[in-house]
Amino acid sequence: MPDGIIVIKQYKSYLSIMKVVFFKIFFFINLLILCNHVSTKQLTAHEYAEQTHNNIIEIIQTKNQLFLENPDLFTKEISDAFSPIVDFERIARNVMGKYAKEATSKQIEAFSEAFEKSLLDTYSSTLVEFKDEKINVIPPAITKKSANKARVNIEIVTSSNIYPGRYSMYLDDENNWKIINIEINGMNLGKIFRNQFYSLMQKNAADIDLVIEKWVASV
């Protein structure tokens, strides 16, 4: 079995534990764009999150219908929504870790696109399972030290569990809040994906182009 497939199978094992949790996170990111009727320049990261999550149930219902009628369009809409609010290139660099220093800008861009597509394809098909869940944004306990960075604590409430989570966000040069990492129930998603990337690099003689090809082919 190709190494890439083995790694993706390991990745999918995480889905069996955190499927509900993961999708709620990525759907939340989608909502950050769809519900952005107030300028992010006027909002803190917590306020931005709080404004958005109040509309989750209604939009989930809308997107459920779209998924049933036109799944390709549904996936495209998620992709269009993710691009402005998630810094995929920065996340890709973090996932590549030490290997990012050896990669060309073209390779980083290629992996960023592959990484984004793998997430979108995996999670878009799970939308129909979400109807009654919600996300609670926890008010900050203390005043944050930086005006350009924030850690937003949340609770993801499902029918059977409550999962603590946290978004790492930063304010970019255009004053837009962007998510660069997610922690759920004590698990750091950035580190999980980095371990998977490192495993592929070690098994493929640190050939970045080959690793990107296997990542794409295995999802």
C-alpha positions in Angstrom: 0.0 0.0 0.0 1.5 3.4 -0.9 2.8 5.5 2.0 0.4 8.3 1.2 -2.6 6.1 1.5 -1.3 4.7 4.9 -1.0 8.3 6.2 -4.4 9.3 5.0 -5.9 6.2 6.6 -4.2 7.3 9.8 -5.8 10.7 9.3 -9.2 9.2 8.8 -8.9 7.4 12.1 -9.0 10.8 13.7 -12.3 11.4 11.9 -13.8 8.4 13.6 -13.1 10.2 16.9 -13.6 13.9 16.0 -15.9 13.8 12.9 -18.5 16.0 14.5 -16.0 18.3 16.1 -13.9 18.9 13.0 -16.8 19.7 10.7 -18.3 22.2 13.1 -15.0 24.0 13.1 -14.8 24.2 9.3 -18.4 25.1 9.0 -17.9 27.9 11.5 -15.1 29.3 9.3 -17.6 29.3 6.4 -20.0 31.2 8.5 -17.4 33.8 9.3 -17.6 35.0 5.7 -21.3 34.4 5.1 -22.4 36.4 8.1 -19.9 39.2 7.9 -22.5 42.0 7.9 -20.4 44.1 10.4 -16.9 45.2 9.5 -14.2 43.1 11.2 -12.4 46.4 11.9 -15.0 47.1 14.5 -15.0 43.7 16.2 -12.6 41.8 18.4 -12.0 38.2 17.5 -14.5 37.0 20.2 -17.1 39.5 19.1 -16.6 38.3 15.5 -17.1 34.7 16.6 -20.1 35.6 18.7 -21.8 37.5 15.9 -21.4 34.5 13.6 -22.4 31.5 15.7 -25.9 32.9 16.4 -26.7 32.2 12.7 -25.4 28.6 12.6 -28.6 26.6 12.8 -30.4 28.6 10.0 -27.4 28.4 7.7 -26.8 24.7 8.4 -30.4 24.1 7.2 -29.8 26.1 4.1 -26.5 24.3 3.3 -28.0 20.9 3.9 -30.5 21.6 1.1 -27.8 22.8 -1.2 -25.7 19.8 -0.5 -28.6 17.5 -1.4 -29.4 19.4 -4.6 -26.0 20.2 -5.9 -23.0 18.8 -3.9 -20.5 20.2 -6.3 -21.8 23.7 -5.9 -21.9 23.2 -2.2 -18.2 22.3 -2.1 -17.4 25.3 -4.3 -19.2 27.7 -2.0 -17.3 26.4 1.0 -14.1 26.8 -0.9 -15.0 30.4 -1.9 -15.9 31.1 1.7 -12.7 29.6 3.2 -10.3 31.5 1.0 -10.8 35.0 2.5 -11.0 33.9 6.2 -8.4 31.1 6.5 -4.8 31.7 5.8 -4.2 28.4 4.1 -0.7 29.3 2.9 0.4 30.1 6.5 -1.2 26.9 7.7 0.5 24.9 5.0 3.9 26.4 6.0 3.3 25.4 9.6 2.3 21.9 8.5 5.4 21.6 6.4 7.5 22.9 9.3 11.2 22.7 8.8 10.7 21.5 5.2 9.1 24.8 4.3 12.5 26.4 4.4 13.7 24.0 1.7 10.6 24.4 -0.4 10.1 26.8 -3.3 7.2 29.3 -3.3 5.7 27.2 -6.0 5.9 24.0 -3.9 4.4 25.8 -0.9 1.5 27.1 -3.1 0.9 23.6 -4.5 0.8 22.0 -1.0 -1.5 24.8 0.3 -3.9 24.1 -2.5 -3.7 20.3 -2.0 -4.1 20.7 1.8 -7.2 23.0 1.3 -8.8 20.6 -1.2 -8.2 17.5 1.1 -10.1 19.3 3.9 -12.9 20.5 1.8 -13.5 17.2 0.1 -13.5 15.3 3.4 -15.8 17.5 5.4 -18.3 18.9 2.9 -19.9 15.5 2.6 -20.7 15.5 6.4 -23.0 18.5 6.4 -26.2 16.6 6.3 -25.5 15.1 9.7 -25.6 18.4 11.6 -28.9 19.9 12.7 -29.0 20.5 16.5 -25.4 21.2 17.4 -24.1 24.6 18.5 -21.0 26.5 19.3 -20.6 28.6 22.4 -18.0 31.3 22.3 -16.5 31.8 25.8 -15.8 35.5 26.7 -12.2 36.3 27.4 -11.3 36.0 31.0 -8.5 38.7 30.8 -7.6 41.5 28.4 -5.4 40.1 25.7 -1.8 41.4 25.4 -1.8 41.8 21.7 -4.3 43.7 19.5 -3.4 41.7 16.5 -3.5 38.2 17.9 -6.2 36.3 19.8 -7.1 32.9 21.2 -10.8 32.3 21.1 -12.1 29.6 23.5 -15.2 27.8 22.5 -17.5 24.9 23.4 -18.8 22.7 20.7 -22.1 21.2 22.0 -23.4 18.1 20.4 -26.4 15.9 21.4 -24.1 13.7 23.6 -20.9 15.7 24.4 -19.4 19.1 25.0 -16.0 19.6 23.4 -13.7 22.4 24.5 -11.8 24.1 21.7 -9.7 27.1 20.8 -9.1 29.1 17.6 -5.7 30.8 17.1 -6.4 34.0 15.1 -4.6 37.0 13.9 -5.5 40.3 12.4 -3.9 40.7 8.9 -2.7 43.8 7.2 -6.2 44.5 5.9 -7.7 44.3 9.4 -9.4 40.9 8.8 -9.4 38.2 11.4 -8.0 34.9 10.1 -7.8 31.5 11.7 -4.3 29.8 11.6 -4.8 26.9 14.0 -7.4 24.9 15.8 -7.3 22.9 19.0 -10.1 20.6 20.0 -10.4 18.6 23.1 -6.7 18.8 23.8 -5.7 17.9 20.3 -3.7 20.4 18.2 -4.8 19.9 14.5 -1.8 21.8 13.2 0.6 19.3 15.0 -1.5 16.3 13.8 -1.2 17.4 10.2 2.5 18.3 10.6 3.3 14.8 11.9 1.5 13.3 8.9 3.5 15.5 6.5 6.8 14.6 8.3 6.0 10.9 8.0 5.5 11.2 4.3 8.7 13.2 3.9 10.7 10.5 5.8 9.3 7.7 3.8 9.8 9.5 0.4 13.4 10.7 0.8 12.3 14.2 1.6 11.0 14.7 -2.0 8.5 17.5 -1.5 7.0 17.2 -5.0 6.4 13.5 -4.5 4.9 14.0 -1.1 2.5 16.6 -2.6 1.5 14.2 -5.3 0.9 11.4 -2.8 -1.1 13.7 -0.6 -3.3 14.7 -3.5 -3.7 11.1 -4.8 -4.6 9.7 -1.4 -7.6 12.0 -0.6 
